[in-house]
Amino acid sequence: MNKFLIIFSIVFSLSKIGSAQFRSKGSIEFTRSVNQKLNFQLEADEDFKKNSFYKEILKQLSTNAESYFKMDYNKVQTVYFFDKDGETKSKMNFGGKIAEENTVIQNFKSNQITAQKAVFEKDLIIQDSIPQYLWKIHDEQRTIAGYPCRKATTIINDSVVVVAFYTDQIMVSSGPESFGGLPGMILGLAIPRLYTTWFATKVNDVELPESQIKKIKKGKAVTYSEMNKDLESRLKEWGKHGQAILWKCTL
Amino acid sequence: MVNKRHYSILLVLISICFSQLVSAQYKIQGTLVDTNNFMELKYATISVMSSSDSVLRAYTRAEEGGSFQLEVKDTGRYFIRYSHPLYASFVEDVSVKDVSTVLGNISMISLETALDEFIVKESRSITIKGDTIEYTADSFKVRDFATVDELLRKLPGIEIDKNGKISAYGKNVDKMLVDGDEFFSDDPAVLAKMLRASSIDKVQVFDNKSEQARLSGIDDGEVGKAINLTLKDDAKQGYFGKVEAGVGTNKYYQGQAMINRYRKKEKLSAYLVGSNTKKVGLGWEDANNYGSGMGSRFIDEDGGMVTTYESGGEDFGGFGGNFYGEGLPQTINGGVHYDNKYGKDDKHSFGLDYRINSNIVNGYRNSYSKYIMPDTQYLSSNKSDFRNANLLNTISGNTKIEIDSLNTLTIRLNGSHNRSESRQNVFSNNSNINNELINQNSRNTSGNTKTNKLGTNVVYTKKFKLEGRSLMANFAGDYNESKANTEFVSSSQFFSTGNEINYNQIKKDSSQSYSSGLDVSYNEPLIKEKLFLNLSAGLNYNNSNSSKATYDKNPSGEDSLNDLFSSRTKYSVFTNSVGANLRYSSKPWKLSGGVRLNYSQTANQDLFRDTTYQQNYKNIFPNFSVSYGKSRNSNISLRYNGASRQPSLNQIQVFTQNSDPLNIRIGNPNLVQEFRHSFNLSFSDYKVLSEQYFYMGGGITLVDNALSESQTLTPDGVRTYQTVNLDGNWNANLWSNYSFKVKPLKASLNLGLNGNYNETNTLLNQTLNKSNNFSIGPNIGLQKWVDTGFAYEISFNPNYNINKNSVNSQVKTNLFSYGLNVDLSYKFSFGLEAGIENKWQYREKMDANDKNNNLFISNFFLNKSFLKDRSLRLRLEGNDLFNQNIGLSRNNYNNIITDSEYSTLQRYFMVTLTWNFTKSKALGQSQDSNSTSLSF
């Protein structure tokens, strides 16, 4: 009798722990960090690199600029949105922000993504089906915000490598910006070519109150390909900087 | 009947086939079970990857009871990973051949059971954790000029696959750092291929959070494997420079040589420029590369880029190293600059500069002026030729000491010595409106001046832990002394009276002045990131001694002092002030406002006549500004500030200046300060993507007690000037610009409008004259820039100027003028560029006798670059092809219109050869030296 009770209680407690391992709704806080120095070097054209401007600006840039994002997630949709700037603000905004304070809604029922991005003076609203990425799964694991995560990589825009760390303990296939499609939630994301990382700092059990979730303004929506077509025609003459802007917009 | 049945069977078959084709799905199903405990395996993750490339093809979660089912699009070899937080995840190879693959029961082993196995795994990773494996690069032989990735391949334990992906001890390298600067390695495109292996000192492989955090300063709370490359000190060395030589017709020449050498943290640069063309100094770019960095650029809090340009003080040569003055220059400019870093972590830096500047300018200047007086007008003609020579030596040094992360001390010292010689012959006369000569003067002035300057500036900044709180103290001290000796011979004839005045004098001027001041400013954030308080206080003392002694030459005996034209003055200003400013910033508003209370005592002591004029001012300087910008790209702002201006020593010194006997200036010791109220409104809007920019601004300035001018004309045509305080002066201005891209032309069009209105009160023969001057002009420009092909820049600037004087309102001098520039160039892809620059200038005739109204200057150039890196350039240029250039200027202001012409560079042709050279050690691929110094 006693023996049975002990076994029962062990099994019961274990199964309780087991179910608590999986989440299907809640909220996540992300920190987005850009290595401004390297980013600046990447985008500079060769001619500009010869300029003495270039060196001086480089000297003054703090290495990393941080900003904070939040995500509300449940089985139906995830809403990922800009929360606030970090203490070392981005100082790279010559002419305006480039898709740095985005709001992205991924809806799994309708397979639709709705995103709002400010690109310079343009307020873009994108509506399209959720993009599909071909993820390569790696063996490497690391813990992010207390969750064991597995590494996956993909390539966007033909050549830009994206590294993601996802946890299967969150049963919603999503992530920062438009990323997702992995067997779980992406808690860490790095795009080396853009010198940008996103890391979850906190995962909460409860969803955010409706009032705290950013909405997307009404406006004329475009698809990804329409946006690319429009931007490409404008950024054609911008060289490397234009290329990087395009990449940032398509995230 | 039969046919029909057959037909329908066929249809069914086709539709089956078709549906197979469309959704060719291959089902995989199975059930996860825990054979030891009877636990729920719900929500376990099942991921299916292609065996060939590990790409995720499908995933699902186990149902209640552990069953799962998923679909892949193709047959082939896959591996499936089963994972659950409480179970050991494992991988199974599966071969999918049929529409349905049944895997049956799959046992999962709970972590408790598998504990032993895991401990083994963990212990293996622990042997790496916390250790830094360091390789000394030189002990691994690589080819000459090999890049870093080749070196890494040689290191045991480090592997690079064909895609450039780096792994260390079987684990992927997340980050690559260079001397502690962060870099991600997943993208192999950049660093490993960019750096030369021979420049690497050590390769460190580590898996240590604290170490990484220490090196990169970033602590993301995660542990990652990283490689740090440390560079050899001598890798951070190299040099770049430029040599240029040009010869032209009419003995024109220009030459430049400059070099910038850097080694570790030290930089040495030197330059020498010599020419008799307009090119007299370092261009903007060169000044930054080879000078001490005369300008500075920084990024403001809004992310905008701010550029400041300090013209080198008394340095000869204007904007961008070109000469825009009157006459023909002949210059030699040279300088040496050295800077280095020292102390722990190279936190401190110092720089030293020496510059020498020699220039000689020869030329002539002829000017014709019309003076409008209450009852009549006068014409004045002035012809002069001059020669000025200057030799300036400047030395300066600065050091910046970062005591710690919060305290910084900057000390600057500079000194200069200048000797100049000048000679001038002038012939001038005045006539009345009927062209009858009233008087005439001819004079020769020759003299020399020596000036010494010393200055120091000490700035201490303290930041506090609390963001936004800071303290700054600034001490500045300056000492100037100057001595001038001038020989002055003049003879004037006055035809109405038949008088004649002759001077043969020696003028010995000397002055010393020193000033020192301490300003302290404190910033306190009252509401984080929103409201800031700034408190400031200052104490400044300025003391000048000026002695102007004029001696009449006595051929037979000793020179005698002429009291009328001599003076000795001691002038001191003592100021103390306190101020408070509040700044509020919350999108979209930015407000700031404050007040500065200022108490100043001025003492003007006339030592000759033993009188002292004392004035005390209590000033309130208010300021406010409001700025509204809903987005970063659009902003409207309004600003006000009040400021006072003290009269200069020259304006108050009690004596008569007779250096031009027909235009005499006398001092006014009773002058008081003027006070200016300035209002400015500006609006800007820019659209980056569509390349549209719009700026508009306007301002009004009202002046109380303006330091204005009194002109007295004696019957024999001698004008006497004195500065007086007058009320009622004000001016307004407007400027605007709109530029946008004209898509079909791929060019940008610029449209602007500028206007200016001045109301100036002066005294003409003690009668108050109110002059109204209004000028307005649009500007239109069209420009296109291309890398290769046809480029142009066209601009048209008409201007209309209306001038009225209340003393003689019949005389209106409304004048029209315009400028038109057309620059065309063509760049060929093989390094040849040809261009022509045309400039038209038109101005309306002042009167019927006026000549020189039109000017057409045309220049051409031909550039050809040689060598693979285009480092050698040959330039052929022709300046003023039609030999039409005359220096021209017109000034239509108050009651005087002056037209001048002066000697300037005319037609010449020149061939210039330029060689840019560069050498740097660390970079493998690119020879660009600038980018070397960045990576560190």
Interface residues (C-beta under 8 A of the other chain):
Chain A: V11 L14 S15 I17 G18 S19 Q21 F22 S33 N35 K37 L38 Q41 L42 E46 K49 K50 N51 S52 F53 Y54 K55 E56 I57 L58 Q60 L61 T63 N64 E87 K89 S90 K91 M92 N93 F94 G95 G96 K97 V119 F120 E121 K122 L134 W135 K136 I137 H138 E140 R142 T143 I144 P148 K151 A152 T153 V160 V161 V163 D168 Q169 M171 G181 L182 P183 G184 G188 A190 P192 R193 Y195 T197 F199 T201 L231 R234 L235
Chain B: N37 F38 M39 E40 K42 Y43 T45 I46 S47 M49 D53 S54 V55 L56 Y59 T60 R61 R81 S83 H84 P85 L86 K171 N172 D174 D181 E182 F183 F184 S185 D186 D187 A189 V190 S216 G217 I218 D220 G221 E222 V223 G224 E285 N288 N289 G293 S296 R297 F298 I299 D302 G303 G304 M305 T307 E467 S631 R632 N633 S634 Y686 K687 V688 L689 S690 S926 D928 N930 S931 S933 L934
